[in-house]
Amino acid sequence: MKVTMVIPTYWGRAEGWREGDAIYDHPTPLNSEGTLRRTIKSMEILNDKDFRLVVLAVATAEDIENRVEKKVSGVVKAAAADAGVDSLVFGPSHLQRIRDLLNSDGKTELAELLSLRGYSSVRNLCLFVPHVLGADVAVFIDDDEVFEDPNFMAKAKEFVGRRVGGTSVDAVAGYYLQPDGDYRIKKPFRPWMKYWDQYERMNEAFDKIIGMPPRLKETPFVFGGNMVVHRNLWKVVPFDPHVPRGEDIDFLINARMFGFRFFLDNELHIKHLPPPKPYPAWLQLRQDIFRFVYERAKIESQKDVEGMTRVRPEDLDPYPGCFLKYDLEEKIEKACRLLAEEYRAQGDQKGAEEALWNITLAKTEAVPKFDPFLRLCELQRKWQELMAYVEKREVRLSMAEVVEA
């Protein structure tokens, strides 16, 4: 089994976010060290290092891409040598050369599927690069995590690509341990969370899936930074670039629609040590609103298609199913009004206005102006064509040459 471990790492301007820059949870400023080195160095403890490490260098803006790629290359080269792992960096320059190869062969439509902007597009490259390298399995890790289990890779490979209980296991989810060593999320309760009960429902789902036997079970949620995907799945199903965040669970939904299942292994864990998010609560909430409104529309717009499976919100209970039902608008309105009151009490009128504006956006801009299910089907068709094209021997050799340069 040939394995590629993929780590996307997000970097921004030294002076901070600027209007027009891509929004990621906590991009590392170019003038700082960040957490990537720590993640790679933690691989020293792994008993099994029979994998290729690929680090995707993602910049928040086009004008800093060259500096980001150079910075990430320096970090990876030193840290990977210390950890004793085989590594390479894939950045904007590599992507441009891959796109040039596709365009030169008249595959412009397929070249447009590949991008280093936005979480879902980056995740698609986390599938594409292992495919080019001829991998059987991709292991997704994030750059704000550390390995604590020497047997992590053995567990990651134990079930994927096999049949368990008569079912093909093509995707395995691990989970995060918080800084205190628990899998539950601990956030200070604020009144608006009474209606936007995301963390409460997440912990309910975690207790049910992570905290209970058996070790391997079907899951309604997945963590993008601890995920194992077999080529059987990635050759068929892509991430949906129309989702602003939560692309990992959205991928699970897409996979279900195309007949694949995610299983969670409650022994496959990694320590999650994220830096603080630099964005205000109203903006984080806004991104979740756009995400859930879009996903619900995708589910509601499903049609009967041969070979596809209908997904219901109830199939994804308790989380994320609770945010994909008829009462989503009510949850949004009540939560945003209470959040606005909180901002006013703090003397932050701008924050209050933005929180209330979320209510309007949920009914206007967040609602897709196209049929999201049909758009997914079209995306999937093109993705499957791209995967088949890359499998041509001469194409794979020329692309692998670019990736490994």
N, C-alpha and C positions, 0 to 999 in steps of 0.2 A: 504493500500500500504506500503510494507516494504522497507525502503530506506537505502542504505549504501553510505556514502560519502567516497571517496577514495582520498588520497593525497600521491603521490610518492615524496620522498625526497632524493636528491642525495648528497652524501658526499665523499670527497676525502682526500688525504694525507695532513697533516699539512704543509709539505714542498712544496706542489704543484704537478702538473701533472708529471707523469713519463712515459717513453716509455712503451707501452703495456697496460697502463690503459685505461679504457673506456672513451670516449669523451662525455661529457655532457655540456650544455651551461654554467652553473655556479654552479658547485658542491661546497658545503660548506666545507671548510677545517675543519678537526677534532678538531683543536685547537680554533675554533671560535663558536659563538652562532648561526650564520646564521639567516634565516628568518622564519623558521618553527614555532617557538614559537609565533611570531607575528601573523601569519596566524590563528593558533588555538585560540589564545586569542581574536581575532576579532570576533569569533563566539558568544561571549557574547551578541552581539546585536540581534542575530537571535530570532525571535518570535517563530519559530517552531524548536525545537531541538529533534524531534521524528525521529532520525536517528542514525545509528551506524557509528562512524568514524573509518576508517581503514587507518593507515599510513604505507606505504611500505618503508622500510629502504634499500636504494640502495647504494652500495659501488662501487667506481670506480675500485677497485682491490680486488682480493680474500684475500690477506694477511691482509686487514684491516676490513674485514666483521664483525668479532666479536665486534670490537671496535665501528664500525658504529651502529650496532644493539643496543648495550648497550647505546650509546650516544643518539640515537633517542628515545629509550624507556624512558630514563630519562626526555627528553624534553617533550614528549607527555604526560606522566603521570602528570607532574606538570601543563602544560598548559591546558590540557583537564579538569582537576579538577577545575581550575579557570574559565573556560568557561562554565562549567556545561554540558559537553557532554560525552556520553558513548564512550569509545575508546579502540582500541587495536592496537598493532604493529605487522606487518608481515615482517619478515626479512629472511636472508639466512638460519638460523637454521630451521625455519618453512618450508621453501621451500624444504630443504633437506628431512625433514620428510614426506612431501607430496609426493615427488618423490619416496622415499623408499616404501610408501604404494602402489603406482602405479606399481613399479618394482616388488614388492612381489606378485602382482596379475597378473603378466605377461603383464603389460601394458607399457612396456618400450618405445614403439613408442609414446605413449601419454605423458609419463613423459618428453620426450624430447621437448615437446611444451612449457614447463614451465621454465622460466629463469628470473634472475634479472639483465641481462646484455643487454643493448641496449634499446632505447626508446620504440620500438614496443613490445618487450618482456615484458617490465615493464607494458605497457598499457594492455597487455593480462592478466597479473596478476590483474590489476585493474578491469577486468571483472570476472576472475576466483574466486577471494576471495568472492565478493558479491554472486556469484553463489553458492559457498559452504555454505555461511551463509543463503541461502534461500531468498535472497532479490528479489524484483520485479524490482527495479530501482537502478542504480548506478549513483552517481553524482561525476564527475571528477573535482577536484580542484588542483591547484599547490601550492607549498610551498612559492611562492614569491608574493602572493596575499593577500588582506584583504577584508573582508566583510564590506560594507557600507550601504546595504539595509536590514533593519530588516525583510522584507518580501521575501528575496531571496529564501528560501526553498519553500514557498507557490507557488511562480512563477515557480520554477524548477519542481514542481509536477503537475502544473495546466493542462498541455496538454498531457504529455507523457503517453503512454498506452491507449489513447483514440482515437476516430475517429473525425477528424475535416474536414468538407466539404467533407465527404465521403471517406477520406483518413486516414489510420492508422498512428498515430504519434508514432514512436518507437525510435526516437532520436531527441533531441532538443539541439541546440547550443545557448549558451549565447555569450557574447562578453566581451572584456577587455576595461576598462577605463584606459587611460594612466595617469601618475602622475599629468598631468595638468587637468584631468577630461574629456578630449576629447577622442573619440574612434579612431580618426585618428592617424597614426604613423607619428611622426615628426623626421626625420633624416637629418642631414646636407647633402646637395647634393654634390656629387663628380663626376667628369667627367665620370668615368666608369659606373656610374648608368644610364647614358643616354641610354645605351644598356641593362643593367641589371636593368630594371625598376620595380623591385619587389615591392618597397614601394609605388610607384605611382599607380601601378595596384591594389595593396591591398586596398589603400585608395579609389580608384574608386569603387571597389567591396563593401567596407564598406558603402560608401555613398548610393549605390544602395539598399543594403539589410538592413543595420542597420538604415540608416538615413531616410528611406521612409516607409510609411504605406503599407500594414497593419502590425499589431504587429507580426503575425506569418506568415512566408513565407518560401518557399523552398530556400536553400542556397547552393552555390558551395564551400563554405569554412566553417571551423569549428575551434574552439579554444580548444585544448586539456585540458586546465586548466579551462574550463567553459563549460561542456558538460554533458548532461543527456541521459543515455542509458537505454532502457527497456530490460528486459530479452528476449523478443521476438526476438530482434536483436542479443544480445550477444550469444544466444544459437546457432546461425547460422553463424555469421560472426566474424572472428578474425582480429587483426592487423597483418600486413605483416612484419615479422622480417627482410626482405631483404631491407627495407627502412631505411637509416641511420638517417634521421630526417624528420620532416613534417609528422610524422606518423598519426597525427590527420586527415589531409586532405586525406591522402592515405586511411585511414579507411572509410572516406566518399565515396571515389571512389569504394572501395571494397563493401560497403553496397549497392551502386547503382547497381553494377553488379549483386548482389543477390536480387534485387527487393525492397530494402528499401530506404527511403528518409530521409534526414536531414532537419529539419525546424529550422530557427533562430527566437528566441523571442527577439524583440528589446527592451524589458523591463528587460531582465535577464542579468544584468551586474555585474562585480566585478572589484575592483581596482587592477591593475597590477603594481607591484613595483619591477622589476627585478634588481639584481645587474649587474654591467658591465660584459660583456662577456670577458673572459681572453684570447681569441684566436684571431690571426690576421685575417684581412679581407680575405686574400687568402684562409685560411683554412675554414672559414665560407662559402665562395663562393664555395669551392670544395665540401663541404657536400651537398649544394643545387644542384650543378651540378649532383652529383651522384643520388640524389633523383629524379630530374626531368627526367634525361635520363632513369632511371629505370621505373618511372611511365608512361612515354610515351611509352616505350617498352611494358609495361603491357597492355596499351590501344590498341596499334597497333597489339598485338598478340591475341586479343580476337577471339574466335570462337563462332559459333552458338551452344549454349547449352540450352537444354530445361529447362525452369524455370529461366534462367538468362537474363539480360538486357544488351544490348551493350551500352557502354558509349563513347561519343565523346568528344574531347577537347572543342568543342564549347559549350557543355552542362555545362562546368565549367568556362565559361567566366564571367567577365573579369579576374578573378584570382581564381584558378591557371591555367586556360585554356591557357593563353597567353604563358606559359612556356612548353606546351605539344604539340606544333605544329611543322611543318616542319622546321621552321627557328630557332630552338633551338640552333643548332651548330653555326649559324651565331651570335646569341646573346652572346653565350659563348666566341667565338673568339674575337669579338670586345671589349667586357667588360674586358676580361683578358689582352688584349694588352694595353688598357688604364690604367688598374690597375698596370701593370708592369711599365709603364711610370711614374706613380705616385710614386712607390717605388724607381725607379732610381733617381727621382728628390729629394727624401729624403735621398739618399745615401745608400739605403737598397737593395743591389744587390741580397741577398738571397731571400728577399720578391719578387723581380722582377722575379727571376727564378721560384719560386714556382707558381706565378700567370700564367706564360707562360706554365708551366708544366700542369696546369689545362686543357689547350686546348688539349694536347695529351691524358690525362686521360679520357676526355669526349668521345674520339673516341676508347678507348681501355678498361681500367679497369672498367670504369663506365657502359659499355655495358654488360648486363647480358649474361652469357654463357649458359643460359638455357631459356626455354620458360616461361616467368614470369606469363603468364595467366594460363597455365597448372599447374605451381607450386602453384599458388594461389588456384586453384580448389582442388589440393591434400591437401594443408594445411587446407582448409575449411572442407574437408571431415573428416580429423583427428580431427579437433577442434569440429565439431559437435558430433563426437563419444565420445570425452572427456566430453563434456557437458552432454550427455545422460548417460554416465557411472557415473558421479558424482550425478545424480539425483536418483540413487538407494539408498534406505533408509540407508542401512548399510554403504555404502561408504560415503554418506554425513555426517552421524553421526561421523564416525571415522576421517574424514577430518576436520569437524568443531571443533572437540576436539583438533586437532593440531593447527588450526588457532587461537583458543581462549586461548591456553595455555599461 
